[in-house]
């Protein structure tokens, strides 16, 4: 069998705005179920009358970024910016 190099996202930090009525705990637990995510850190950085701004950092390997976007959309949250991204290479059997 051959080994194949595969690159995957290992860490991503997002600046996200969400409605205040969306639970930060529910959102954090849901993000933890995304493919490739091992750890989720969420910090509230700003609070407004109707919204909260969050700094979300996801770590793992092969993080499904499209799934993250869809999940945030489901919770009526908006990605304002991608503040940092890390990736690494792994050798997998092909």
N, C-alpha and C positions, 0 to 999 in steps of 0.2 A: 504494500500500500504506500501511496505517496502522501507526503505532508503538504498541505496547502496553506499559504499565508492568508489570513482573514483579518481585516481591520474592523474594529467595533468601537462605538462610543463608550467611554468609561466614566465620564463625568460631564454634566451639563448644568449650568447655572442660568436660571431664567428670572427675569423681572416680570411679574404677573399682577394684573389687576382683577379682582373678583368682587362680586356683590357681598356686602356685609352679612347678609342672611345665609350665605354658604359657609358651612362649618369648616374651619381650618383642619380639624381632626379628621372629618370625613374625607376631605380632599387629600390629606396626607396619606391616609390608609389606602385610598383608591390608587394613588400614584405608586405606592409600594407594590401593587399587583401588576404593574406594567412589565412586559417582557424585558428581562435584562437588568431591572432595577433591584439593587440589594439594600440600599440605604436612601432615605428621603429626609432632608432637612428643610423646614419651612420657617421663615422668620417674617413677622409683620414689620414692614418698614415705614408704613404711612397709613393713617386712618382718616377717612373722610366721612361725611354724613351717610353716603350710600355705598361707598366702596372701601376696600382695603388693598394696599399694595404689598405684595409678597416678594421675598427673595427665596427661590426654590432651587435647591441643589440636589441632583439625583446622581448616585454613584452605582456602579456595577460593571457589567461588561455586555456589550451588544445592546445597549439601551434602545428600545424601539421609539425613536423620536416622533414618528408619525402618530403612534398610539398615545404618546404624551399629549400631543396637540389636540387629538380628538377627545381625550378625556377632559382636558381643560375646557374645551368648547362645550362639552356636556354639562359641566358645572358653571357655565356662563362666565368663565374666566377668559381673559385676553392676555396673550403674551405681548408685552410691550417691547422687550428686547431679549436677545440671547447674549448674556454677559461673559460667558466663558464656556469652552468646550475642550475636552480632552479625549484622545483616542489612543488605542494601542493595538498592536498586532499579536495574533496568536497563530500557532501552527496547529491545524486540524487535519485529521486523516481524511483523505479524499477518496 
